[in-house]
């Protein structure tokens, strides 16, 4: 079952913190929902820096980041 972190409406660094907490809890597969390019890039960089793979899917004005080990 996929864990979803809904970080829409939060400004950085909150989406990154929410994503890191889910990663630390071992909640995979993980999808993160954000609505700004800045949040998308910050979450992507943070996950990749921790050694995870990230696929970004654009959904209208929002983004879904699929994070896997």
Protein Blocks (a to p, Z undefined) as FASTA:
>chain_A
ZZdddfehiacfklmmmmmmmmmnopacdddddfbfklmmmmmmmmmmnopacddddehj
accddddZZ
